[in-house]
Amino acid sequence: MTSSDPWPTEIRLDREKRNLTVAFDTGEAYTLAAELLRVHSPSAEVQGHSPEQRVTVSGKRNITIREVVPVGNYAIQIIFDDEHSTGFYRWSYLADLGRNETRLWQQYEAELAGKGLSRG
């Protein structure tokens, strides 16, 4: 973590547990869908150990977040209702997801289509 990394000022899970809002000291604030957080989990299970090993996670349209757990002062662990709980979401990673959300969704949907999978 560097001094230029965004620092969260608020982390809030909505009542339905389908969206996580993260506000940063930079003035940025993002509401991230549980599905986006799940399919872009920073875990080795999803990301692999190289870009070629990255896994396309499908069928998570209705995923919810069961719990958000602080990890030191640098990240959170998200526990999803499908039992996925590995991977730490660093503050900078959450900010990157928010900043790039539109592009990430487009890439994800194209990847699903290319593999004959669905968000289902």
N, CA and C atoms as an extended XYZ file, in Angstrom:
360
Properties=species:S:1:pos:R:3:atomname:S:1:resname:S:1:resid:I:1 pbc="F F F"
N         0.842       -1.177        0.000 N   MET     1
C         0.000        0.000        0.000 CA  MET     1
C         0.884        1.235        0.000 C   MET     1
N         0.556        2.201       -0.844 N   THR     2
C         1.301        3.449       -0.894 CA  THR     2
C         0.413        4.575       -0.401 C   THR     2
N         1.031        5.715       -0.165 N   SER     3
C         0.264        6.848        0.342 CA  SER     3
C        -0.750        7.352       -0.682 C   SER     3
N        -0.587        6.986       -1.962 N   SER     4
C        -1.535        7.424       -2.978 CA  SER     4
C        -2.710        6.452       -3.158 C   SER     4
N        -2.657        5.314       -2.472 N   ASP     5
C        -3.766        4.365       -2.566 CA  ASP     5
C        -5.008        4.961       -1.909 C   ASP     5
N        -6.171        4.696       -2.487 N   PRO     6
C        -7.402        5.206       -1.869 CA  PRO     6
C        -7.643        4.525       -0.521 C   PRO     6
N        -8.207        5.268        0.392 N   TRP     7
C        -8.527        4.750        1.719 CA  TRP     7
C       -10.040        4.798        1.895 C   TRP     7
N       -10.665        3.689        2.307 N   PRO     8
C       -12.129        3.691        2.427 CA  PRO     8
C       -12.604        4.553        3.597 C   PRO     8
N       -13.639        5.305        3.348 N   THR     9
C       -14.273        6.088        4.409 CA  THR     9
C       -15.607        5.477        4.801 C   THR     9
N       -16.124        4.597        3.926 N   GLU    10
C       -17.376        3.889        4.220 CA  GLU    10
C       -17.421        2.605        3.403 C   GLU    10
N       -17.855        1.539        4.056 N   ILE    11
C       -18.117        0.267        3.387 CA  ILE    11
C       -19.479       -0.188        3.882 C   ILE    11
N       -20.420       -0.307        2.962 N   ARG    12
C       -21.799       -0.595        3.371 CA  ARG    12
C       -22.426       -1.646        2.467 C   ARG    12
N       -22.981       -2.669        3.062 N   LEU    13
C       -23.699       -3.721        2.353 CA  LEU    13
C       -25.181       -3.379        2.376 C   LEU    13
N       -25.843       -3.428        1.220 N   ASP    14
C       -27.262       -3.080        1.190 CA  ASP    14
C       -28.113       -4.156        1.864 C   ASP    14
N       -29.334       -3.819        2.131 N   ARG    15
C       -30.257       -4.692        2.868 CA  ARG    15
C       -30.440       -6.053        2.202 C   ARG    15
N       -30.466       -6.077        0.872 N   GLU    16
C       -30.662       -7.334        0.137 CA  GLU    16
C       -29.376       -8.141        0.011 C   GLU    16
N       -28.255       -7.540        0.423 N   LYS    17
C       -26.926       -8.169        0.383 CA  LYS    17
C       -26.481       -8.472       -1.045 C   LYS    17
N       -26.907       -7.606       -1.972 N   ARG    18
C       -26.567       -7.788       -3.378 CA  ARG    18
C       -25.619       -6.709       -3.892 C   ARG    18
N       -25.382       -5.671       -3.092 N   ASN    19
C       -24.509       -4.564       -3.497 CA  ASN    19
C       -23.675       -4.089       -2.317 C   ASN    19
N       -22.420       -3.817       -2.616 N   LEU    20
C       -21.496       -3.298       -1.611 CA  LEU    20
C       -21.082       -1.906       -2.067 C   LEU    20
N       -21.342       -0.917       -1.241 N   THR    21
C       -20.939        0.448       -1.555 CA  THR    21
C       -19.658        0.756       -0.801 C   THR    21
N       -18.687        1.281       -1.539 N   VAL    22
C       -17.406        1.652       -0.948 CA  VAL    22
C       -17.120        3.100       -1.340 C   VAL    22
N       -16.930        3.945       -0.335 N   ALA    23
C       -16.554        5.345       -0.554 CA  ALA    23
C       -15.107        5.508       -0.104 C   ALA    23
N       -14.368        6.344       -0.822 N   PHE    24
C       -12.951        6.537       -0.548 CA  PHE    24
C       -12.637        7.989       -0.220 C   PHE    24
N       -11.490        8.176        0.418 N   ASP    25
C       -11.052        9.516        0.784 CA  ASP    25
C       -10.710       10.381       -0.428 C   ASP    25
N       -10.685        9.793       -1.604 N   THR    26
C       -10.438       10.522       -2.847 CA  THR    26
C       -11.707       11.195       -3.359 C   THR    26
N       -12.839       10.888       -2.711 N   GLY    27
C       -14.127       11.398       -3.166 CA  GLY    27
C       -14.853       10.410       -4.053 C   GLY    27
N       -14.155        9.356       -4.469 N   GLU    28
C       -14.787        8.321       -5.287 CA  GLU    28
C       -15.712        7.483       -4.409 C   GLU    28
N       -16.799        7.012       -4.998 N   ALA    29
C       -17.700        6.084       -4.316 CA  ALA    29
C       -18.282        5.163       -5.386 C   ALA    29
N       -18.301        3.880       -5.080 N   TYR    30
C       -18.776        2.889       -6.035 CA  TYR    30
C       -19.719        1.923       -5.351 C   TYR    30
N       -20.785        1.568       -6.061 N   THR    31
C       -21.675        0.520       -5.612 CA  THR    31
C       -21.404       -0.672       -6.511 C   THR    31
N       -20.838       -1.712       -5.919 N   LEU    32
C       -20.396       -2.886       -6.663 CA  LEU    32
C       -21.355       -4.043       -6.423 C   LEU    32
N       -21.838       -4.624       -7.509 N   ALA    33
C       -22.755       -5.757       -7.428 CA  ALA    33
C       -22.033       -6.979       -6.871 C   ALA    33
N       -22.722       -7.752       -6.069 N   ALA    34
C       -22.152       -8.986       -5.523 CA  ALA    34
C       -21.666       -9.885       -6.652 C   ALA    34
N       -22.403       -9.924       -7.747 N   GLU    35
C       -22.008      -10.757       -8.886 CA  GLU    35
C       -20.652      -10.318       -9.436 C   GLU    35
N       -20.455       -9.022       -9.620 N   LEU    36
C       -19.177       -8.516      -10.119 CA  LEU    36
C       -18.049       -8.868       -9.157 C   LEU    36
N       -18.289       -8.668       -7.877 N   LEU    37
C       -17.275       -8.991       -6.866 CA  LEU    37
C       -16.938      -10.482       -6.883 C   LEU    37
N       -17.950      -11.317       -7.083 N   ARG    38
C       -17.723      -12.774       -7.074 CA  ARG    38
C       -16.962      -13.236       -8.309 C   ARG    38
N       -17.374      -12.768       -9.482 N   VAL    39
C       -16.735      -13.253      -10.709 CA  VAL    39
C       -15.349      -12.650      -10.910 C   VAL    39
N       -15.051      -11.572      -10.209 N   HIS    40
C       -13.721      -10.968      -10.259 CA  HIS    40
C       -13.006      -11.114       -8.917 C   HIS    40
N       -13.327      -12.153       -8.194 N   SER    41
C       -12.656      -12.406       -6.927 CA  SER    41
C       -11.144      -12.416       -7.146 C   SER    41
N       -10.399      -11.782       -6.243 N   PRO    42
C        -8.944      -11.784       -6.378 CA  PRO    42
C        -8.301      -13.099       -5.938 C   PRO    42
N        -9.093      -14.086       -5.639 N   SER    43
C        -8.570      -15.369       -5.159 CA  SER    43
C        -7.831      -16.120       -6.255 C   SER    43
N        -6.903      -16.955       -5.850 N   ALA    44
C        -6.189      -17.817       -6.801 CA  ALA    44
C        -7.164      -18.790       -7.456 C   ALA    44
N        -8.218      -19.146       -6.752 N   GLU    45
C        -9.238      -20.051       -7.299 CA  GLU    45
C        -9.869      -19.476       -8.568 C   GLU    45
N       -10.010      -18.171       -8.628 N   VAL    46
C       -10.597      -17.502       -9.792 CA  VAL    46
C        -9.501      -16.955      -10.715 C   VAL    46
N        -8.542      -16.259      -10.155 N   GLN    47
C        -7.513      -15.599      -10.957 CA  GLN    47
C        -6.419      -16.540      -11.435 C   GLN    47
N        -6.260      -17.675      -10.757 N   GLY    48
C        -5.167      -18.577      -11.092 CA  GLY    48
C        -3.844      -17.954      -10.676 C   GLY    48
N        -2.772      -18.526      -11.167 N   HIS    49
C        -1.447      -18.007      -10.847 CA  HIS    49
C        -0.806      -17.345      -12.053 C   HIS    49
N        -1.572      -17.244      -13.146 N   SER    50
C        -1.158      -16.536      -14.354 CA  SER    50
C        -2.427      -16.210      -15.132 C   SER    50
N        -2.363      -15.263      -16.059 N   PRO    51
C        -3.571      -14.916      -16.828 CA  PRO    51
C        -4.183      -16.109      -17.556 C   PRO    51
N        -3.359      -17.047      -17.991 N   GLU    52
C        -3.868      -18.218      -18.704 CA  GLU    52
C        -4.682      -19.140      -17.790 C   GLU    52
N        -4.464      -19.059      -16.495 N   GLN    53
C        -5.160      -19.934      -15.546 CA  GLN    53
C        -6.461      -19.324      -15.025 C   GLN    53
N        -6.745      -18.066      -15.393 N   ARG    54
C        -7.947      -17.417      -14.885 CA  ARG    54
C        -9.179      -18.218      -15.285 C   ARG    54
N       -10.103      -18.349      -14.341 N   VAL    55
C       -11.315      -19.139      -14.521 CA  VAL    55
C       -12.488      -18.198      -14.811 C   VAL    55
N       -13.328      -18.577      -15.759 N   THR    56
C       -14.558      -17.831      -16.023 CA  THR    56
C       -15.631      -18.395      -15.099 C   THR    56
N       -16.096      -17.568      -14.195 N   VAL    57
C       -17.116      -17.983      -13.230 CA  VAL    57
C       -18.474      -17.616      -13.813 C   VAL    57
N       -19.337      -18.595      -13.976 N   SER    58
C       -20.664      -18.337      -14.540 CA  SER    58
C       -21.746      -18.659      -13.511 C   SER    58
N       -22.981      -18.301      -13.858 N   GLY    59
C       -24.133      -18.663      -13.037 CA  GLY    59
C       -24.234      -17.950      -11.709 C   GLY    59
N       -23.731      -16.723      -11.618 N   LYS    60
C       -23.723      -16.007      -10.331 CA  LYS    60
C       -24.625      -14.784      -10.318 C   LYS    60
N       -25.555      -14.694      -11.246 N   ARG    61
C       -26.442      -13.527      -11.327 CA  ARG    61
C       -27.157      -13.241       -9.997 C   ARG    61
N       -27.550      -14.281       -9.281 N   ASN    62
C       -28.338      -14.102       -8.055 CA  ASN    62
C       -27.534      -14.273       -6.771 C   ASN    62
N       -26.217      -14.207       -6.875 N   ILE    63
C       -25.354      -14.383       -5.696 CA  ILE    63
C       -25.588      -13.244       -4.701 C   ILE    63
N       -25.447      -13.552       -3.433 N   THR    64
C       -25.501      -12.523       -2.401 CA  THR    64
C       -24.265      -12.635       -1.520 C   THR    64
N       -24.049      -11.584       -0.769 N   ILE    65
C       -22.924      -11.523        0.157 CA  ILE    65
C       -23.441      -11.890        1.538 C   ILE    65
N       -22.844      -12.897        2.122 N   ARG    66
C       -23.252      -13.314        3.454 CA  ARG    66
C       -22.591      -12.454        4.531 C   ARG    66
N       -21.314      -12.110        4.298 N   GLU    67
C       -20.573      -11.390        5.340 CA  GLU    67
C       -19.389      -10.651        4.731 C   GLU    67
N       -19.043       -9.522        5.331 N   VAL    68
C       -17.859       -8.752        4.967 CA  VAL    68
C       -16.991       -8.674        6.219 C   VAL    68
N       -15.755       -9.167        6.101 N   VAL    69
C       -14.867       -9.278        7.249 CA  VAL    69
C       -13.618       -8.424        7.017 C   VAL    69
N       -13.274       -7.543        7.960 N   PRO    70
C       -12.042       -6.765        7.806 CA  PRO    70
C       -10.816       -7.671        7.845 C   PRO    70
N        -9.807       -7.329        7.040 N   VAL    71
C        -8.525       -8.032        7.037 CA  VAL    71
C        -7.470       -6.966        7.329 C   VAL    71
N        -7.007       -6.940        8.556 N   GLY    72
C        -6.053       -5.909        8.947 CA  GLY    72
C        -6.621       -4.538        8.630 C   GLY    72
N        -5.750       -3.653        8.150 N   ASN    73
C        -6.226       -2.322        7.757 CA  ASN    73
C        -6.039       -2.098        6.257 C   ASN    73
N        -5.992       -3.200        5.491 N   TYR    74
C        -5.694       -3.058        4.072 CA  TYR    74
C        -6.710       -3.719        3.141 C   TYR    74
N        -7.672       -4.481        3.676 N   ALA    75
C        -8.569       -5.228        2.791 CA  ALA    75
C        -9.798       -5.723        3.550 C   ALA    75
N       -10.702       -6.321        2.765 N   ILE    76
C       -11.834       -7.048        3.333 CA  ILE    76
C       -11.881       -8.426        2.690 C   ILE    76
N       -12.454       -9.346        3.425 N   GLN    77
C       -12.759      -10.676        2.897 CA  GLN    77
C       -14.267      -10.710        2.724 C   GLN    77
N       -14.709      -11.175        1.570 N   ILE    78
C       -16.144      -11.261        1.307 CA  ILE    78
C       -16.533      -12.729        1.282 C   ILE    78
N       -17.531      -13.054        2.069 N   ILE    79
C       -18.056      -14.421        2.104 CA  ILE    79
C       -19.399      -14.396        1.370 C   ILE    79
N       -19.457      -15.168        0.292 N   PHE    80
C       -20.644      -15.209       -0.556 CA  PHE    80
C       -21.539      -16.375       -0.164 C   PHE    80
N       -22.792      -16.329       -0.606 N   ASP    81
C       -23.731      -17.389       -0.231 CA  ASP    81
C       -23.454      -18.710       -0.942 C   ASP    81
N       -22.518      -18.736       -1.901 N   ASP    82
C       -22.120      -20.007       -2.514 CA  ASP    82
C       -20.899      -20.607       -1.811 C   ASP    82
N       -20.568      -20.043       -0.649 N   GLU    83
C       -19.458      -20.492        0.206 CA  GLU    83
C       -18.093      -19.999       -0.251 C   GLU    83
N       -18.002      -19.283       -1.366 N   HIS    84
C       -16.703      -18.745       -1.791 CA  HIS    84
C       -16.282      -17.682       -0.784 C   HIS    84
N       -15.067      -17.803       -0.281 N   SER    85
C       -14.605      -16.838        0.728 CA  SER    85
C       -13.102      -16.591        0.653 C   SER    85
N       -12.451      -17.060       -0.405 N   THR    86
C       -11.011      -16.862       -0.502 CA  THR    86
C       -10.719      -15.594       -1.299 C   THR    86
N        -9.608      -15.014       -1.038 N   GLY    87
C        -9.217      -13.788       -1.719 CA  GLY    87
C        -9.524      -12.578       -0.866 C   GLY    87
N        -8.554      -11.695       -0.786 N   PHE    88
C        -8.718      -10.456       -0.025 CA  PHE    88
C        -8.871       -9.296       -1.003 C   PHE    88
N        -9.906       -8.528       -0.807 N   TYR    89
C       -10.205       -7.380       -1.653 CA  TYR    89
C        -9.509       -6.158       -1.051 C   TYR    89
N        -8.327       -5.848       -1.567 N   ARG    90
C        -7.576       -4.679       -1.110 CA  ARG    90
C        -8.326       -3.412       -1.533 C   ARG    90
N        -8.054       -2.331       -0.809 N   TRP    91
C        -8.743       -1.069       -1.104 CA  TRP    91
C        -8.506       -0.660       -2.560 C   TRP    91
N        -7.273       -0.759       -3.026 N   SER    92
C        -6.971       -0.354       -4.405 CA  SER    92
C        -7.693       -1.253       -5.413 C   SER    92
N        -7.865       -2.541       -5.091 N   TYR    93
C        -8.568       -3.461       -5.992 CA  TYR    93
C       -10.044       -3.078       -6.085 C   TYR    93
N       -10.664       -2.757       -4.943 N   LEU    94
C       -12.065       -2.328       -4.951 CA  LEU    94
C       -12.234       -1.046       -5.760 C   LEU    94
N       -11.297       -0.107       -5.611 N   ALA    95
C       -11.366        1.134       -6.386 CA  ALA    95
C       -11.219        0.840       -7.879 C   ALA    95
N       -10.302       -0.054       -8.232 N   ASP    96
C       -10.122       -0.427       -9.637 CA  ASP    96
C       -11.384       -1.076      -10.209 C   ASP    96
N       -12.033       -1.943       -9.424 N   LEU    97
C       -13.285       -2.549       -9.887 CA  LEU    97
C       -14.318       -1.473      -10.174 C   LEU    97
N       -14.424       -0.505       -9.287 N   GLY    98
C       -15.382        0.584       -9.484 CA  GLY    98
C       -15.052        1.436      -10.695 C   GLY    98
N       -13.791        1.802      -10.835 N   ARG    99
C       -13.362        2.657      -11.951 CA  ARG    99
C       -13.560        1.967      -13.304 C   ARG    99
N       -13.422        0.660      -13.330 N   ASN   100
C       -13.450       -0.097      -14.580 CA  ASN   100
C       -14.701       -0.963      -14.742 C   ASN   100
N       -15.716       -0.694      -13.965 N   GLU   101
C       -16.893       -1.553      -13.917 CA  GLU   101
C       -17.524       -1.791      -15.293 C   GLU   101
N       -17.736       -0.750      -16.069 N   THR   102
C       -18.385       -0.914      -17.371 CA  THR   102
C       -17.570       -1.833      -18.275 C   THR   102
N       -16.287       -1.590      -18.363 N   ARG   103
C       -15.410       -2.413      -19.203 CA  ARG   103
C       -15.367       -3.851      -18.700 C   ARG   103
N       -15.296       -4.027      -17.383 N   LEU   104
C       -15.245       -5.377      -16.811 CA  LEU   104
C       -16.511       -6.161      -17.117 C   LEU   104
N       -17.678       -5.510      -17.018 N   TRP   105
C       -18.937       -6.185      -17.356 CA  TRP   105
C       -18.952       -6.590      -18.819 C   TRP   105
N       -18.521       -5.682      -19.695 N   GLN   106
C       -18.510       -5.978      -21.128 CA  GLN   106
C       -17.594       -7.155      -21.429 C   GLN   106
N       -16.407       -7.144      -20.845 N   GLN   107
C       -15.468       -8.249      -21.063 CA  GLN   107
C       -16.029       -9.559      -20.525 C   GLN   107
N       -16.636       -9.503      -19.351 N   TYR   108
C       -17.195      -10.697      -18.722 CA  TYR   108
C       -18.311      -11.297      -19.583 C   TYR   108
N       -19.230      -10.450      -20.040 N   GLU   109
C       -20.336      -10.951      -20.855 CA  GLU   109
C       -19.836      -11.509      -22.188 C   GLU   109
N       -18.822      -10.892      -22.776 N   ALA   110
C       -18.241      -11.405      -24.027 CA  ALA   110
C       -17.556      -12.744      -23.778 C   ALA   110
N       -16.873      -12.852      -22.652 N   GLU   111
C       -16.199      -14.107      -22.299 CA  GLU   111
C       -17.213      -15.234      -22.086 C   GLU   111
N       -18.300      -14.916      -21.386 N   LEU   112
C       -19.351      -15.918      -21.177 CA  LEU   112
C       -19.920      -16.376      -22.520 C   LEU   112
N       -20.247      -15.421      -23.377 N   ALA   113
C       -20.823      -15.741      -24.691 CA  ALA   113
C       -19.859      -16.595      -25.499 C   ALA   113
N       -18.590      -16.248      -25.464 N   GLY   114
C       -17.589      -16.993      -26.214 CA  GLY   114
C       -17.404      -18.428      -25.745 C   GLY   114
N       -17.764      -18.686      -24.492 N   LYS   115
C       -17.621      -20.020      -23.925 CA  LYS   115
C       -18.951      -20.752      -23.806 C   LYS   115
N       -20.022      -20.118      -24.291 N   GLY   116
C       -21.334      -20.750      -24.219 CA  GLY   116
C       -21.874      -20.826      -22.805 C   GLY   116
N       -21.484      -19.878      -21.950 N   LEU   117
C       -21.927      -19.843      -20.553 CA  LEU   117
C       -22.894      -18.694      -20.354 C   LEU   117
N       -23.545      -18.657      -19.187 N   SER   118
C       -24.468      -17.563      -18.908 CA  SER   118
C       -24.280      -17.060      -17.480 C   SER   118
N       -24.808      -15.872      -17.236 N   ARG   119
C       -24.786      -15.288      -15.901 CA  ARG   119
C       -25.758      -16.038      -14.991 C   ARG   119
N       -26.787      -16.628      -15.608 N   GLY   120
C       -27.843      -17.405      -15.022 CA  GLY   120
C       -27.818      -17.648      -13.621 C   GLY   120
